[in-house]
């Protein structure tokens, strides 16, 4: 019989799980940047997401850099 434990060891499961985690991280990054753009402080955002302030600050800096690069391309 094929159990859940067996399924978790398949490459398909691991690939899909990793893809889901990456998508969730992208959504979190977008939400953090959106909140910052609306005027929330880095500390407030860190509290909301239960993340270290330096991680939120790095996410915001990365998002700002990506926004600037997109602006240069257009």
FENJO-V331072 format. One record per pair of residues at least 12 apart in sequence whose C-alpha atoms are under 8 Angstrom apart, sorted by the first residue. I is the first residue (numbers start at 1). J is the second residue. D is the distance in whole Angstrom. If there is no record, write none. Layout:
i = (I/I)
j = (J/J)
d = (D/D)
This chain:
i = (29/29/29/30/32/32/32/32/33/33/33/36/42/42)
j = (59/60/63/63/45/56/59/60/59/60/63/60/56/57)
d = (6/8/8/8/7/7/8/7/8/6/7/8/6/6)
